[in-house]
Structure formats: C-alpha cells, structure tokens
C-alpha cells in the first residue's frame, strides 16, 4: 500500500512540474495537463 501512495505522490509532483514548465504549450496539451493536475489543487499542493 505504501508503494502505491509513493507512486501517486511522485506522479502528482511530476504532473505539476510539467504543467509549470509547459505554460506556453499548445491548447490541447495544455488542457490535458490541466485536467491531470486539477486534483492537486484541492490538496493545496499546486500553486497557480
């Protein structure tokens, strides 16, 4: 169970970093990244 939680945390961190670095990406890619990163907003980890 702990491995699953760590994997989720790593994935969320990677997606958030990707979203921050891809700020000027194309529209479709940007929308997809936003949908992936959205759950992190609720936890307060993602700062826009």
PDB file of N, CA, C and O in Angstrom, chain B, residues numbered from 101:
ATOM      1  N   UNK B 101       0.831  -1.204   0.000  1.00  0.00           N
ATOM      2  CA  UNK B 101       0.000   0.000   0.000  1.00  0.00           C
ATOM      3  C   UNK B 101       0.871   1.262   0.000  1.00  0.00           C
ATOM      4  O   UNK B 101       0.560   2.239  -0.681  1.00  0.00           O
ATOM      5  N   UNK B 102       1.945   1.230   0.757  1.00  0.00           N
ATOM      6  CA  UNK B 102       2.817   2.407   0.818  1.00  0.00           C
ATOM      7  C   UNK B 102       3.436   2.703  -0.544  1.00  0.00           C
ATOM      8  O   UNK B 102       3.612   3.868  -0.901  1.00  0.00           O
ATOM      9  N   UNK B 103       3.768   1.665  -1.308  1.00  0.00           N
ATOM     10  CA  UNK B 103       4.332   1.895  -2.645  1.00  0.00           C
ATOM     11  C   UNK B 103       3.343   2.614  -3.536  1.00  0.00           C
ATOM     12  O   UNK B 103       3.729   3.485  -4.315  1.00  0.00           O
ATOM     13  N   UNK B 104       2.076   2.263  -3.433  1.00  0.00           N
ATOM     14  CA  UNK B 104       1.057   2.918  -4.257  1.00  0.00           C
ATOM     15  C   UNK B 104       0.982   4.395  -3.907  1.00  0.00           C
ATOM     16  O   UNK B 104       0.924   5.240  -4.801  1.00  0.00           O
ATOM     17  N   UNK B 105       0.981   4.717  -2.627  1.00  0.00           N
ATOM     18  CA  UNK B 105       0.903   6.121  -2.211  1.00  0.00           C
ATOM     19  C   UNK B 105       2.115   6.905  -2.698  1.00  0.00           C
ATOM     20  O   UNK B 105       1.981   8.035  -3.167  1.00  0.00           O
ATOM     21  N   UNK B 106       3.288   6.311  -2.588  1.00  0.00           N
ATOM     22  CA  UNK B 106       4.504   6.990  -3.056  1.00  0.00           C
ATOM     23  C   UNK B 106       4.435   7.210  -4.561  1.00  0.00           C
ATOM     24  O   UNK B 106       4.804   8.278  -5.049  1.00  0.00           O
ATOM     25  N   UNK B 107       3.968   6.211  -5.298  1.00  0.00           N
ATOM     26  CA  UNK B 107       3.860   6.349  -6.750  1.00  0.00           C
ATOM     27  C   UNK B 107       2.899   7.470  -7.115  1.00  0.00           C
ATOM     28  O   UNK B 107       3.161   8.232  -8.045  1.00  0.00           O
ATOM     29  N   UNK B 108       1.787   7.577  -6.393  1.00  0.00           N
ATOM     30  CA  UNK B 108       0.818   8.648  -6.659  1.00  0.00           C
ATOM     31  C   UNK B 108       1.452  10.007  -6.370  1.00  0.00           C
ATOM     32  O   UNK B 108       1.291  10.945  -7.152  1.00  0.00           O
ATOM     33  N   UNK B 109       2.162  10.117  -5.267  1.00  0.00           N
ATOM     34  CA  UNK B 109       2.802  11.394  -4.928  1.00  0.00           C
ATOM     35  C   UNK B 109       3.823  11.792  -5.989  1.00  0.00           C
ATOM     36  O   UNK B 109       3.895  12.957  -6.381  1.00  0.00           O
ATOM     37  N   UNK B 110       4.609  10.828  -6.450  1.00  0.00           N
ATOM     38  CA  UNK B 110       5.608  11.118  -7.483  1.00  0.00           C
ATOM     39  C   UNK B 110       4.926  11.553  -8.770  1.00  0.00           C
ATOM     40  O   UNK B 110       5.373  12.500  -9.418  1.00  0.00           O
ATOM     41  N   UNK B 111       3.848  10.873  -9.148  1.00  0.00           N
ATOM     42  CA  UNK B 111       3.140  11.222 -10.378  1.00  0.00           C
ATOM     43  C   UNK B 111       2.542  12.620 -10.276  1.00  0.00           C
ATOM     44  O   UNK B 111       2.622  13.401 -11.224  1.00  0.00           O
ATOM     45  N   UNK B 112       1.945  12.937  -9.138  1.00  0.00           N
ATOM     46  CA  UNK B 112       1.341  14.263  -8.958  1.00  0.00           C
ATOM     47  C   UNK B 112       2.414  15.346  -9.036  1.00  0.00           C
ATOM     48  O   UNK B 112       2.209  16.387  -9.660  1.00  0.00           O
ATOM     49  N   UNK B 113       3.539  15.101  -8.410  1.00  0.00           N
ATOM     50  CA  UNK B 113       4.627  16.083  -8.449  1.00  0.00           C
ATOM     51  C   UNK B 113       5.136  16.273  -9.873  1.00  0.00           C
ATOM     52  O   UNK B 113       5.395  17.400 -10.296  1.00  0.00           O
ATOM     53  N   UNK B 114       5.279  15.180 -10.608  1.00  0.00           N
ATOM     54  CA  UNK B 114       5.765  15.273 -11.985  1.00  0.00           C
ATOM     55  C   UNK B 114       4.775  16.032 -12.859  1.00  0.00           C
ATOM     56  O   UNK B 114       5.179  16.857 -13.678  1.00  0.00           O
ATOM     57  N   UNK B 115       3.491  15.763 -12.693  1.00  0.00           N
ATOM     58  CA  UNK B 115       2.471  16.446 -13.494  1.00  0.00           C
ATOM     59  C   UNK B 115       2.462  17.932 -13.167  1.00  0.00           C
ATOM     60  O   UNK B 115       2.356  18.766 -14.067  1.00  0.00           O
ATOM     61  N   UNK B 116       2.572  18.268 -11.887  1.00  0.00           N
ATOM     62  CA  UNK B 116       2.584  19.679 -11.504  1.00  0.00           C
ATOM     63  C   UNK B 116       3.796  20.391 -12.102  1.00  0.00           C
ATOM     64  O   UNK B 116       3.676  21.504 -12.614  1.00  0.00           O
ATOM     65  N   UNK B 117       4.959  19.747 -12.037  1.00  0.00           N
ATOM     66  CA  UNK B 117       6.162  20.342 -12.619  1.00  0.00           C
ATOM     67  C   UNK B 117       6.009  20.483 -14.130  1.00  0.00           C
ATOM     68  O   UNK B 117       6.418  21.492 -14.706  1.00  0.00           O
ATOM     69  N   UNK B 118       5.424  19.482 -14.769  1.00  0.00           N
ATOM     70  CA  UNK B 118       5.209  19.541 -16.210  1.00  0.00           C
ATOM     71  C   UNK B 118       4.291  20.701 -16.561  1.00  0.00           C
ATOM     72  O   UNK B 118       4.533  21.418 -17.532  1.00  0.00           O
ATOM     73  N   UNK B 119       3.236  20.886 -15.774  1.00  0.00           N
ATOM     74  CA  UNK B 119       2.300  21.979 -16.039  1.00  0.00           C
ATOM     75  C   UNK B 119       2.995  23.324 -15.891  1.00  0.00           C
ATOM     76  O   UNK B 119       2.758  24.232 -16.687  1.00  0.00           O
ATOM     77  N   UNK B 120       3.839  23.464 -14.895  1.00  0.00           N
ATOM     78  CA  UNK B 120       4.522  24.741 -14.669  1.00  0.00           C
ATOM     79  C   UNK B 120       5.504  25.035 -15.792  1.00  0.00           C
ATOM     80  O   UNK B 120       5.632  26.186 -16.207  1.00  0.00           O
ATOM     81  N   UNK B 121       6.206  24.013 -16.295  1.00  0.00           N
ATOM     82  CA  UNK B 121       7.210  24.239 -17.329  1.00  0.00           C
ATOM     83  C   UNK B 121       6.565  24.352 -18.708  1.00  0.00           C
ATOM     84  O   UNK B 121       7.157  24.937 -19.616  1.00  0.00           O
ATOM     85  N   UNK B 122       5.370  23.807 -18.879  1.00  0.00           N
ATOM     86  CA  UNK B 122       4.709  23.828 -20.190  1.00  0.00           C
ATOM     87  C   UNK B 122       3.631  24.904 -20.225  1.00  0.00           C
ATOM     88  O   UNK B 122       2.564  24.698 -20.803  1.00  0.00           O
ATOM     89  N   UNK B 123       3.903  26.039 -19.614  1.00  0.00           N
ATOM     90  CA  UNK B 123       2.902  27.107 -19.540  1.00  0.00           C
ATOM     91  C   UNK B 123       2.479  27.615 -20.907  1.00  0.00           C
ATOM     92  O   UNK B 123       1.340  28.053 -21.069  1.00  0.00           O
ATOM     93  N   UNK B 124       3.373  27.569 -21.903  1.00  0.00           N
ATOM     94  CA  UNK B 124       3.051  28.098 -23.222  1.00  0.00           C
ATOM     95  C   UNK B 124       2.902  26.972 -24.235  1.00  0.00           C
ATOM     96  O   UNK B 124       3.216  27.149 -25.412  1.00  0.00           O
ATOM     97  N   UNK B 125       2.426  25.818 -23.787  1.00  0.00           N
ATOM     98  CA  UNK B 125       2.240  24.686 -24.698  1.00  0.00           C
ATOM     99  C   UNK B 125       1.008  24.916 -25.569  1.00  0.00           C
ATOM    100  O   UNK B 125       0.274  25.886 -25.380  1.00  0.00           O
ATOM    101  N   UNK B 126       0.791  24.018 -26.520  1.00  0.00           N
ATOM    102  CA  UNK B 126      -0.370  24.142 -27.394  1.00  0.00           C
ATOM    103  C   UNK B 126      -1.653  23.927 -26.601  1.00  0.00           C
ATOM    104  O   UNK B 126      -1.621  23.381 -25.498  1.00  0.00           O
ATOM    105  N   UNK B 127      -2.777  24.353 -27.159  1.00  0.00           N
ATOM    106  CA  UNK B 127      -4.043  24.338 -26.425  1.00  0.00           C
ATOM    107  C   UNK B 127      -4.443  22.951 -25.950  1.00  0.00           C
ATOM    108  O   UNK B 127      -4.816  22.784 -24.789  1.00  0.00           O
ATOM    109  N   UNK B 128      -4.373  21.947 -26.828  1.00  0.00           N
ATOM    110  CA  UNK B 128      -4.844  20.616 -26.449  1.00  0.00           C
ATOM    111  C   UNK B 128      -3.961  20.028 -25.358  1.00  0.00           C
ATOM    112  O   UNK B 128      -4.468  19.462 -24.390  1.00  0.00           O
ATOM    113  N   UNK B 129      -2.655  20.156 -25.505  1.00  0.00           N
ATOM    114  CA  UNK B 129      -1.755  19.630 -24.475  1.00  0.00           C
ATOM    115  C   UNK B 129      -1.983  20.357 -23.153  1.00  0.00           C
ATOM    116  O   UNK B 129      -1.998  19.734 -22.091  1.00  0.00           O
ATOM    117  N   UNK B 130      -2.158  21.669 -23.219  1.00  0.00           N
ATOM    118  CA  UNK B 130      -2.373  22.446 -22.003  1.00  0.00           C
ATOM    119  C   UNK B 130      -3.632  21.976 -21.294  1.00  0.00           C
ATOM    120  O   UNK B 130      -3.626  21.793 -20.077  1.00  0.00           O
ATOM    121  N   UNK B 131      -4.714  21.780 -22.045  1.00  0.00           N
ATOM    122  CA  UNK B 131      -5.972  21.355 -21.428  1.00  0.00           C
ATOM    123  C   UNK B 131      -5.825  19.977 -20.788  1.00  0.00           C
ATOM    124  O   UNK B 131      -6.346  19.732 -19.700  1.00  0.00           O
ATOM    125  N   UNK B 132      -5.119  19.087 -21.462  1.00  0.00           N
ATOM    126  CA  UNK B 132      -4.931  17.745 -20.908  1.00  0.00           C
ATOM    127  C   UNK B 132      -4.128  17.813 -19.611  1.00  0.00           C
ATOM    128  O   UNK B 132      -4.473  17.142 -18.638  1.00  0.00           O
ATOM    129  N   UNK B 133      -3.067  18.611 -19.584  1.00  0.00           N
ATOM    130  CA  UNK B 133      -2.248  18.734 -18.374  1.00  0.00           C
ATOM    131  C   UNK B 133      -3.065  19.352 -17.251  1.00  0.00           C
ATOM    132  O   UNK B 133      -2.947  18.941 -16.097  1.00  0.00           O
ATOM    133  N   UNK B 134      -3.892  20.336 -17.581  1.00  0.00           N
ATOM    134  CA  UNK B 134      -4.732  20.967 -16.551  1.00  0.00           C
ATOM    135  C   UNK B 134      -5.671  19.932 -15.949  1.00  0.00           C
ATOM    136  O   UNK B 134      -5.844  19.885 -14.731  1.00  0.00           O
ATOM    137  N   UNK B 135      -6.286  19.091 -16.802  1.00  0.00           N
ATOM    138  CA  UNK B 135      -7.199  18.070 -16.271  1.00  0.00           C
ATOM    139  C   UNK B 135      -6.453  17.090 -15.373  1.00  0.00           C
ATOM    140  O   UNK B 135      -7.008  16.621 -14.380  1.00  0.00           O
ATOM    141  N   UNK B 136      -5.198  16.773 -15.710  1.00  0.00           N
ATOM    142  CA  UNK B 136      -4.430  15.834 -14.895  1.00  0.00           C
ATOM    143  C   UNK B 136      -4.005  16.476 -13.576  1.00  0.00           C
ATOM    144  O   UNK B 136      -3.962  15.802 -12.547  1.00  0.00           O
ATOM    145  N   UNK B 137      -3.695  17.760 -13.597  1.00  0.00           N
ATOM    146  CA  UNK B 137      -3.170  18.424 -12.401  1.00  0.00           C
ATOM    147  C   UNK B 137      -4.277  18.913 -11.479  1.00  0.00           C
ATOM    148  O   UNK B 137      -4.022  19.221 -10.315  1.00  0.00           O
ATOM    149  N   UNK B 138      -5.509  18.987 -11.989  1.00  0.00           N
ATOM    150  CA  UNK B 138      -6.597  19.587 -11.210  1.00  0.00           C
ATOM    151  C   UNK B 138      -6.773  18.972  -9.823  1.00  0.00           C
ATOM    152  O   UNK B 138      -6.983  19.724  -8.871  1.00  0.00           O
ATOM    153  N   UNK B 139      -6.697  17.631  -9.648  1.00  0.00           N
ATOM    154  CA  UNK B 139      -6.887  17.073  -8.298  1.00  0.00           C
ATOM    155  C   UNK B 139      -5.894  17.622  -7.279  1.00  0.00           C
ATOM    156  O   UNK B 139      -6.191  17.638  -6.084  1.00  0.00           O
ATOM    157  N   UNK B 140      -4.720  18.073  -7.726  1.00  0.00           N
ATOM    158  CA  UNK B 140      -3.740  18.586  -6.773  1.00  0.00           C
ATOM    159  C   UNK B 140      -4.157  19.947  -6.240  1.00  0.00           C
ATOM    160  O   UNK B 140      -3.705  20.348  -5.168  1.00  0.00           O
ATOM    161  N   UNK B 141      -5.001  20.663  -6.957  1.00  0.00           N
ATOM    162  CA  UNK B 141      -5.436  21.978  -6.472  1.00  0.00           C
ATOM    163  C   UNK B 141      -6.205  21.829  -5.167  1.00  0.00           C
ATOM    164  O   UNK B 141      -6.080  22.666  -4.273  1.00  0.00           O
ATOM    165  N   UNK B 142      -6.996  20.774  -5.054  1.00  0.00           N
ATOM    166  CA  UNK B 142      -7.804  20.581  -3.852  1.00  0.00           C
ATOM    167  C   UNK B 142      -6.929  20.353  -2.623  1.00  0.00           C
ATOM    168  O   UNK B 142      -7.316  20.722  -1.514  1.00  0.00           O
ATOM    169  N   UNK B 143      -5.772  19.757  -2.803  1.00  0.00           N
ATOM    170  CA  UNK B 143      -4.902  19.490  -1.660  1.00  0.00           C
ATOM    171  C   UNK B 143      -4.030  20.688  -1.333  1.00  0.00           C
ATOM    172  O   UNK B 143      -3.383  20.715  -0.286  1.00  0.00           O
ATOM    173  N   UNK B 144      -4.004  21.673  -2.210  1.00  0.00           N
ATOM    174  CA  UNK B 144      -3.205  22.862  -1.965  1.00  0.00           C
ATOM    175  C   UNK B 144      -1.756  22.718  -2.394  1.00  0.00           C
ATOM    176  O   UNK B 144      -0.963  23.632  -2.171  1.00  0.00           O
ATOM    177  N   UNK B 145      -1.384  21.594  -3.006  1.00  0.00           N
ATOM    178  CA  UNK B 145       0.000  21.410  -3.442  1.00  0.00           C
ATOM    179  C   UNK B 145       0.303  22.237  -4.681  1.00  0.00           C
ATOM    180  O   UNK B 145       1.419  22.720  -4.869  1.00  0.00           O
ATOM    181  N   UNK B 146      -0.715  22.390  -5.524  1.00  0.00           N
ATOM    182  CA  UNK B 146      -0.483  23.069  -6.798  1.00  0.00           C
ATOM    183  C   UNK B 146      -0.775  24.560  -6.630  1.00  0.00           C
ATOM    184  O   UNK B 146      -1.901  24.943  -6.310  1.00  0.00           O
ATOM    185  N   UNK B 147       0.214  25.379  -6.840  1.00  0.00           N
ATOM    186  CA  UNK B 147       0.044  26.830  -6.736  1.00  0.00           C
ATOM    187  C   UNK B 147       0.093  27.420  -8.137  1.00  0.00           C
ATOM    188  O   UNK B 147       1.124  27.362  -8.807  1.00  0.00           O
ATOM    189  N   UNK B 148      -1.014  27.980  -8.573  1.00  0.00           N
ATOM    190  CA  UNK B 148      -1.089  28.545  -9.920  1.00  0.00           C
ATOM    191  C   UNK B 148      -0.436  29.934  -9.943  1.00  0.00           C
ATOM    192  O   UNK B 148      -0.397  30.581 -10.990  1.00  0.00           O
TER     193      UNK B 148
END
